Amino acid sequence: MVALGVAILAVSTSALLVRWSDAPAVVLAFYRVLLTTLLVAPFAATRYGGDFRAFDRRDLAIAVVTGAALAVHFAAYFESLAWTSVAASVTLVQSQPIFVAVGAAAVLGERIGLRKALGIGVAVAGMVAMSVGEFLSGAAVAGAHPLYGNALAILGAVMAAAYVLVGRSLRQRVALVPYVLVVYAACTATLLVVALVEGLQLTGYGSREWLIFLGMAVGPGLFGHTVVNWALEHLESSVVSVSLLGEPVGATILALAFLAEFPGPTTLLGGCVVLFGIYLTASARA
């Protein structure tokens, strides 16, 4: 539980670091995943070298697809922060349990149940209220295009759900660290291709920007998502899923303290509705 609390605090800093960075979203995501991969690689090679043999061609293809989905998640999430508020972006991105539940029912044939269905409905209503309300109010938040930013954040949530769903079966056959390393490598390669196709600058950044890149890798990457995955070995998935609702709260507080960004009433109300819907959905898991 202590480790999980540290992880929630670490991932809460992600939105703040993105806002401080002047690098394009794809470049920032690329260096975050690349540096996280480099930090994990030595540990994987020394302790889990033999587990890489568990990957056959089919599993490797699944891991590559999962890494590509993760790349889209990061790129969409980071870009959304340029167009909408931190509170709205992080809350909508964190709604991935909703899409996991829907995807598991559609693809894996899992039963949704009344509580999950209620949670999904509540969360979707909150998303609509948050997005439409910000758009109609015309609030000058970040890039002053909250509807577009919120749409990107929802895309990030859908891709995060795909990351969970596609990798679910693979994780039952492959150890955590080799799995994460292959997925991160595929994610890094995907982001690199996107950056090159878009003609984005990958070098020439100052020391401040490189500190942000490293902070993203060490904080939200290593002490955030990696520790969350470790905690799943010791805690029920429902406990971890519900605990992740602390990220939007932490990110909103940090944005208020360091960016002087106070979310509007529509964002606050809609965000609370979304969080309640996510709680209902996540806590209904077996």
C-alpha positions, 0 to 999 in steps of 0.5 A, spaced: 500 500 500 505 504 501 508 503 494 502 504 491 501 511 494 508 512 492 506 510 485 500 514 485 504 521 487 509 519 481 504 519 476 500 525 478 506 529 476 506 527 469 501 532 467 505 538 470 511 535 467 508 535 460 506 542 461 513 545 463 516 542 457 516 545 450 518 539 446 512 536 441 508 531 445 510 525 440 518 527 442 516 528 449 513 521 449 518 518 445 524 520 450 519 518 456 519 511 454 526 510 451 529 513 458 524 508 462 526 502 457 534 504 458 533 504 466 529 497 466 533 494 461 539 492 465 535 489 470 531 485 465 538 482 462 541 480 469 535 477 472 530 475 467 534 473 461 531 466 460 524 468 460 525 472 454 525 465 451 517 465 453 516 469 447 514 465 440 512 469 434 505 470 436 506 473 443 512 477 440 506 480 435 501 481 440 507 485 444 508 489 438 501 491 437 500 493 445 506 497 444 503 501 438 497 502 442 501 505 448 505 509 443 498 512 441 496 513 448 502 517 450 502 521 444 494 523 445 494 524 452 500 529 452 497 533 446 491 533 450 494 537 455 496 543 450 488 544 449 484 542 455 485 543 463 489 538 467 483 536 471 479 534 464 485 531 461 487 527 466 480 525 469 478 523 462 485 519 460 484 515 467 477 513 465 480 507 461 477 502 466 470 504 463 473 502 456 476 495 459 469 493 461 466 495 454 472 491 450 472 485 455 464 484 454 465 485 446 471 481 445 472 476 451 465 475 452 465 477 459 459 479 463 458 486 465 453 486 470 448 491 473 453 495 477 458 495 471 453 498 467 451 503 471 458 505 472 459 506 465 453 510 464 455 515 469 462 516 467 460 517 460 454 522 462 460 525 466 464 525 460 459 528 456 457 534 461 465 535 462 466 536 454 460 540 452 460 544 458 467 547 457 466 548 450 459 552 451 463 556 456 468 558 452 473 558 458 480 560 455 484 553 458 490 552 455 490 552 448 482 554 448 480 548 445 477 544 450 473 539 446 478 537 442 483 536 448 478 532 451 477 528 445 484 526 445 484 525 452 478 520 451 482 517 445 488 516 450 483 512 455 481 508 449 488 506 447 490 505 454 484 500 455 487 496 448 493 496 452 490 492 457 486 488 453 491 486 448 496 484 453 492 480 458 493 473 455 500 475 454 502 477 461 499 470 463 505 466 459 510 471 460 514 475 466 512 482 468 519 485 466 520 482 459 513 483 457 514 491 459 521 491 456 518 488 449 512 493 450 516 499 451 521 497 446 515 497 441 512 503 443 519 507 443 520 504 436 513 507 434 514 514 437 520 514 433 517 513 426 511 518 428 516 523 430 521 522 423 515 522 419 512 528 422 519 531 421 520 533 428 526 535 432 529 530 436 536 533 438 538 540 440 534 541 446 537 544 452 538 541 459 532 544 462 528 539 457 533 533 458 531 534 465 524 534 464 525 528 459 529 524 465 523 526 470 518 523 466 522 517 465 524 516 473 517 519 476 511 517 472 515 511 468 519 508 473 516 509 480 509 510 477 507 505 472 512 500 474 511 500 481 503 499 479 505 493 475 509 490 481 503 492 486 498 488 482 502 482 484 500 483 492 494 487 491 487 485 488 486 489 481 480 492 484 484 496 489 489 498 484 484 500 479 480 504 484 487 507 487 488 510 481 483 515 481 488 519 486 491 521 479 486 526 477 486 529 484 493 529 485 494 532 478 489 537 479 492 540 486 499 540 482 496 544 477 493 549 482 499 550 486 504 550 480 500 553 474 495 557 477 490 553 473 483 552 477 478 548 473 471 551 472 465 549 475 463 544 469 470 541 469 469 540 477 462 537 477 463 533 470 470 530 473 466 528 480 461 524 476 466 521 471 470 519 477 464 516 481 463 512 474 470 509 474 469 507 481 463 503 480 466 500 474 472 498 477 470 496 484 465 491 481 471 487 478 471 480 481 
